[in-house]
Structure formats: structure tokens, C-alpha cells
Amino acid sequence: MPKKSTAAPASYAAAVEELEQLIDALESGQLPLEDLLAQYRRGNELLQYCRQRLQAVEEQVRVLDEGAARAGEAP
């Protein structure tokens, strides 16, 4: 498996795709031992990125919901 970049993914979808590839490689049992730790670390980086993006979207939805609720309130 080629070395993956440690750069942030281009998007959430790209991060998920890379994670799926890492999981497939890890589950195959074909990675050399020295590559396992590097791939595991990259997986953790991608998970952290995905969690941060999800939290940001959840916050945006919460703000929008609060704004919609306020807009529906009587003055």
C-alpha cells in the first residue's frame, strides 16, 4: 500500500474514503509490520478530522434551529 499523506483531507467524503481504504488494508493482514503503526496513526488523524467536521455541522444546525425557533416566536 502506498504511503498516505498526513495532510488534511480535501473533504469529509475524501476522509471517509481514505479511512475505508485503510481499514481494508489493515484487515487484509498484508501490511508489513512497520507500516501498521503508520497506517493506524493516519486512521486516527482521519477519525479526528471527521469528528471535528461533524461537530461543526451539528453546531451550524443547532444555530439554524435556534434562529428558526426565534423567527417563529411572537414579538
Phi and psi in radians as a Rosetta constraint file:
Dihedral C 1 N 2 CA 2 C 2 CIRCULARHARMONIC -1.166 0.35
Dihedral N 2 CA 2 C 2 N 3 CIRCULARHARMONIC 2.656 0.35
Dihedral C 2 N 3 CA 3 C 3 CIRCULARHARMONIC -1.141 0.35
Dihedral N 3 CA 3 C 3 N 4 CIRCULARHARMONIC 2.404 0.35
Dihedral C 3 N 4 CA 4 C 4 CIRCULARHARMONIC -1.634 0.35
Dihedral N 4 CA 4 C 4 N 5 CIRCULARHARMONIC 2.665 0.35
Dihedral C 4 N 5 CA 5 C 5 CIRCULARHARMONIC -1.247 0.35
Dihedral N 5 CA 5 C 5 N 6 CIRCULARHARMONIC 2.634 0.35
Dihedral C 5 N 6 CA 6 C 6 CIRCULARHARMONIC -1.646 0.35
Dihedral N 6 CA 6 C 6 N 7 CIRCULARHARMONIC 0.066 0.35
Dihedral C 6 N 7 CA 7 C 7 CIRCULARHARMONIC -1.215 0.35
Dihedral N 7 CA 7 C 7 N 8 CIRCULARHARMONIC 2.735 0.35
Dihedral C 7 N 8 CA 8 C 8 CIRCULARHARMONIC -1.099 0.35
Dihedral N 8 CA 8 C 8 N 9 CIRCULARHARMONIC 2.499 0.35
Dihedral C 8 N 9 CA 9 C 9 CIRCULARHARMONIC -1.125 0.35
Dihedral N 9 CA 9 C 9 N 10 CIRCULARHARMONIC 2.773 0.35
Dihedral C 9 N 10 CA 10 C 10 CIRCULARHARMONIC -1.213 0.35
Dihedral N 10 CA 10 C 10 N 11 CIRCULARHARMONIC -0.483 0.35
Dihedral C 10 N 11 CA 11 C 11 CIRCULARHARMONIC -2.806 0.35
Dihedral N 11 CA 11 C 11 N 12 CIRCULARHARMONIC 2.984 0.35
Dihedral C 11 N 12 CA 12 C 12 CIRCULARHARMONIC -1.050 0.35
Dihedral N 12 CA 12 C 12 N 13 CIRCULARHARMONIC -0.773 0.35
Dihedral C 12 N 13 CA 13 C 13 CIRCULARHARMONIC -1.074 0.35
Dihedral N 13 CA 13 C 13 N 14 CIRCULARHARMONIC -0.694 0.35
Dihedral C 13 N 14 CA 14 C 14 CIRCULARHARMONIC -1.132 0.35
Dihedral N 14 CA 14 C 14 N 15 CIRCULARHARMONIC -0.668 0.35
Dihedral C 14 N 15 CA 15 C 15 CIRCULARHARMONIC -1.135 0.35
Dihedral N 15 CA 15 C 15 N 16 CIRCULARHARMONIC -0.756 0.35
Dihedral C 15 N 16 CA 16 C 16 CIRCULARHARMONIC -1.119 0.35
Dihedral N 16 CA 16 C 16 N 17 CIRCULARHARMONIC -0.731 0.35
Dihedral C 16 N 17 CA 17 C 17 CIRCULARHARMONIC -1.085 0.35
Dihedral N 17 CA 17 C 17 N 18 CIRCULARHARMONIC -0.778 0.35
Dihedral C 17 N 18 CA 18 C 18 CIRCULARHARMONIC -1.129 0.35
Dihedral N 18 CA 18 C 18 N 19 CIRCULARHARMONIC -0.687 0.35
Dihedral C 18 N 19 CA 19 C 19 CIRCULARHARMONIC -1.050 0.35
Dihedral N 19 CA 19 C 19 N 20 CIRCULARHARMONIC -0.762 0.35
Dihedral C 19 N 20 CA 20 C 20 CIRCULARHARMONIC -1.056 0.35
Dihedral N 20 CA 20 C 20 N 21 CIRCULARHARMONIC -0.713 0.35
Dihedral C 20 N 21 CA 21 C 21 CIRCULARHARMONIC -1.143 0.35
Dihedral N 21 CA 21 C 21 N 22 CIRCULARHARMONIC -0.719 0.35
Dihedral C 21 N 22 CA 22 C 22 CIRCULARHARMONIC -1.095 0.35
Dihedral N 22 CA 22 C 22 N 23 CIRCULARHARMONIC -0.763 0.35
Dihedral C 22 N 23 CA 23 C 23 CIRCULARHARMONIC -1.073 0.35
Dihedral N 23 CA 23 C 23 N 24 CIRCULARHARMONIC -0.793 0.35
Dihedral C 23 N 24 CA 24 C 24 CIRCULARHARMONIC -1.011 0.35
Dihedral N 24 CA 24 C 24 N 25 CIRCULARHARMONIC -0.776 0.35
Dihedral C 24 N 25 CA 25 C 25 CIRCULARHARMONIC -1.150 0.35
Dihedral N 25 CA 25 C 25 N 26 CIRCULARHARMONIC -0.739 0.35
Dihedral C 25 N 26 CA 26 C 26 CIRCULARHARMONIC -1.146 0.35
Dihedral N 26 CA 26 C 26 N 27 CIRCULARHARMONIC -0.725 0.35
Dihedral C 26 N 27 CA 27 C 27 CIRCULARHARMONIC -1.254 0.35
Dihedral N 27 CA 27 C 27 N 28 CIRCULARHARMONIC -0.390 0.35
Dihedral C 27 N 28 CA 28 C 28 CIRCULARHARMONIC -1.179 0.35
Dihedral N 28 CA 28 C 28 N 29 CIRCULARHARMONIC -0.440 0.35
Dihedral C 28 N 29 CA 29 C 29 CIRCULARHARMONIC 1.288 0.35
Dihedral N 29 CA 29 C 29 N 30 CIRCULARHARMONIC 0.198 0.35
Dihedral C 29 N 30 CA 30 C 30 CIRCULARHARMONIC -1.714 0.35
Dihedral N 30 CA 30 C 30 N 31 CIRCULARHARMONIC -0.087 0.35
Dihedral C 30 N 31 CA 31 C 31 CIRCULARHARMONIC -1.330 0.35
Dihedral N 31 CA 31 C 31 N 32 CIRCULARHARMONIC 2.410 0.35
Dihedral C 31 N 32 CA 32 C 32 CIRCULARHARMONIC -1.096 0.35
Dihedral N 32 CA 32 C 32 N 33 CIRCULARHARMONIC 2.601 0.35
Dihedral C 32 N 33 CA 33 C 33 CIRCULARHARMONIC -0.926 0.35
Dihedral N 33 CA 33 C 33 N 34 CIRCULARHARMONIC -0.712 0.35
Dihedral C 33 N 34 CA 34 C 34 CIRCULARHARMONIC -1.168 0.35
Dihedral N 34 CA 34 C 34 N 35 CIRCULARHARMONIC -0.381 0.35
Dihedral C 34 N 35 CA 35 C 35 CIRCULARHARMONIC -1.507 0.35
Dihedral N 35 CA 35 C 35 N 36 CIRCULARHARMONIC -0.354 0.35
Dihedral C 35 N 36 CA 36 C 36 CIRCULARHARMONIC -1.029 0.35
Dihedral N 36 CA 36 C 36 N 37 CIRCULARHARMONIC -0.823 0.35
Dihedral C 36 N 37 CA 37 C 37 CIRCULARHARMONIC -1.133 0.35
Dihedral N 37 CA 37 C 37 N 38 CIRCULARHARMONIC -0.729 0.35
Dihedral C 37 N 38 CA 38 C 38 CIRCULARHARMONIC -1.094 0.35
Dihedral N 38 CA 38 C 38 N 39 CIRCULARHARMONIC -0.735 0.35
Dihedral C 38 N 39 CA 39 C 39 CIRCULARHARMONIC -1.197 0.35
Dihedral N 39 CA 39 C 39 N 40 CIRCULARHARMONIC -0.653 0.35
Dihedral C 39 N 40 CA 40 C 40 CIRCULARHARMONIC -1.104 0.35
Dihedral N 40 CA 40 C 40 N 41 CIRCULARHARMONIC -0.765 0.35
Dihedral C 40 N 41 CA 41 C 41 CIRCULARHARMONIC -1.078 0.35
Dihedral N 41 CA 41 C 41 N 42 CIRCULARHARMONIC -0.766 0.35
Dihedral C 41 N 42 CA 42 C 42 CIRCULARHARMONIC -1.080 0.35
Dihedral N 42 CA 42 C 42 N 43 CIRCULARHARMONIC -0.706 0.35
Dihedral C 42 N 43 CA 43 C 43 CIRCULARHARMONIC -1.037 0.35
Dihedral N 43 CA 43 C 43 N 44 CIRCULARHARMONIC -0.735 0.35
Dihedral C 43 N 44 CA 44 C 44 CIRCULARHARMONIC -1.124 0.35
Dihedral N 44 CA 44 C 44 N 45 CIRCULARHARMONIC -0.695 0.35
Dihedral C 44 N 45 CA 45 C 45 CIRCULARHARMONIC -1.063 0.35
Dihedral N 45 CA 45 C 45 N 46 CIRCULARHARMONIC -0.761 0.35
Dihedral C 45 N 46 CA 46 C 46 CIRCULARHARMONIC -1.165 0.35
Dihedral N 46 CA 46 C 46 N 47 CIRCULARHARMONIC -0.696 0.35
Dihedral C 46 N 47 CA 47 C 47 CIRCULARHARMONIC -1.071 0.35
Dihedral N 47 CA 47 C 47 N 48 CIRCULARHARMONIC -0.749 0.35
Dihedral C 47 N 48 CA 48 C 48 CIRCULARHARMONIC -1.088 0.35
Dihedral N 48 CA 48 C 48 N 49 CIRCULARHARMONIC -0.769 0.35
Dihedral C 48 N 49 CA 49 C 49 CIRCULARHARMONIC -1.016 0.35
Dihedral N 49 CA 49 C 49 N 50 CIRCULARHARMONIC -0.837 0.35
Dihedral C 49 N 50 CA 50 C 50 CIRCULARHARMONIC -1.095 0.35
Dihedral N 50 CA 50 C 50 N 51 CIRCULARHARMONIC -0.748 0.35
Dihedral C 50 N 51 CA 51 C 51 CIRCULARHARMONIC -1.085 0.35
Dihedral N 51 CA 51 C 51 N 52 CIRCULARHARMONIC -0.742 0.35
Dihedral C 51 N 52 CA 52 C 52 CIRCULARHARMONIC -1.109 0.35
Dihedral N 52 CA 52 C 52 N 53 CIRCULARHARMONIC -0.743 0.35
Dihedral C 52 N 53 CA 53 C 53 CIRCULARHARMONIC -1.123 0.35
Dihedral N 53 CA 53 C 53 N 54 CIRCULARHARMONIC -0.745 0.35
Dihedral C 53 N 54 CA 54 C 54 CIRCULARHARMONIC -1.106 0.35
Dihedral N 54 CA 54 C 54 N 55 CIRCULARHARMONIC -0.737 0.35
Dihedral C 54 N 55 CA 55 C 55 CIRCULARHARMONIC -1.084 0.35
Dihedral N 55 CA 55 C 55 N 56 CIRCULARHARMONIC -0.708 0.35
Dihedral C 55 N 56 CA 56 C 56 CIRCULARHARMONIC -1.115 0.35
Dihedral N 56 CA 56 C 56 N 57 CIRCULARHARMONIC -0.736 0.35
Dihedral C 56 N 57 CA 57 C 57 CIRCULARHARMONIC -1.173 0.35
Dihedral N 57 CA 57 C 57 N 58 CIRCULARHARMONIC -0.733 0.35
Dihedral C 57 N 58 CA 58 C 58 CIRCULARHARMONIC -1.043 0.35
Dihedral N 58 CA 58 C 58 N 59 CIRCULARHARMONIC -0.699 0.35
Dihedral C 58 N 59 CA 59 C 59 CIRCULARHARMONIC -1.133 0.35
Dihedral N 59 CA 59 C 59 N 60 CIRCULARHARMONIC -0.737 0.35
Dihedral C 59 N 60 CA 60 C 60 CIRCULARHARMONIC -1.095 0.35
Dihedral N 60 CA 60 C 60 N 61 CIRCULARHARMONIC -0.728 0.35
Dihedral C 60 N 61 CA 61 C 61 CIRCULARHARMONIC -1.114 0.35
Dihedral N 61 CA 61 C 61 N 62 CIRCULARHARMONIC -0.728 0.35
Dihedral C 61 N 62 CA 62 C 62 CIRCULARHARMONIC -1.066 0.35
Dihedral N 62 CA 62 C 62 N 63 CIRCULARHARMONIC -0.785 0.35
Dihedral C 62 N 63 CA 63 C 63 CIRCULARHARMONIC -1.096 0.35
Dihedral N 63 CA 63 C 63 N 64 CIRCULARHARMONIC -0.754 0.35
Dihedral C 63 N 64 CA 64 C 64 CIRCULARHARMONIC -1.114 0.35
Dihedral N 64 CA 64 C 64 N 65 CIRCULARHARMONIC -0.738 0.35
Dihedral C 64 N 65 CA 65 C 65 CIRCULARHARMONIC -1.082 0.35
Dihedral N 65 CA 65 C 65 N 66 CIRCULARHARMONIC -0.750 0.35
Dihedral C 65 N 66 CA 66 C 66 CIRCULARHARMONIC -1.123 0.35
Dihedral N 66 CA 66 C 66 N 67 CIRCULARHARMONIC -0.706 0.35
Dihedral C 66 N 67 CA 67 C 67 CIRCULARHARMONIC -1.119 0.35
Dihedral N 67 CA 67 C 67 N 68 CIRCULARHARMONIC -0.708 0.35
Dihedral C 67 N 68 CA 68 C 68 CIRCULARHARMONIC -1.166 0.35
Dihedral N 68 CA 68 C 68 N 69 CIRCULARHARMONIC -0.667 0.35
Dihedral C 68 N 69 CA 69 C 69 CIRCULARHARMONIC -1.153 0.35
Dihedral N 69 CA 69 C 69 N 70 CIRCULARHARMONIC -0.713 0.35
Dihedral C 69 N 70 CA 70 C 70 CIRCULARHARMONIC -1.145 0.35
Dihedral N 70 CA 70 C 70 N 71 CIRCULARHARMONIC -0.686 0.35
Dihedral C 70 N 71 CA 71 C 71 CIRCULARHARMONIC -1.130 0.35
Dihedral N 71 CA 71 C 71 N 72 CIRCULARHARMONIC -0.509 0.35
Dihedral C 71 N 72 CA 72 C 72 CIRCULARHARMONIC -1.469 0.35
Dihedral N 72 CA 72 C 72 N 73 CIRCULARHARMONIC -0.155 0.35
Dihedral C 72 N 73 CA 73 C 73 CIRCULARHARMONIC -1.337 0.35
Dihedral N 73 CA 73 C 73 N 74 CIRCULARHARMONIC 2.589 0.35
Dihedral C 73 N 74 CA 74 C 74 CIRCULARHARMONIC -1.337 0.35
Dihedral N 74 CA 74 C 74 N 75 CIRCULARHARMONIC 2.434 0.35
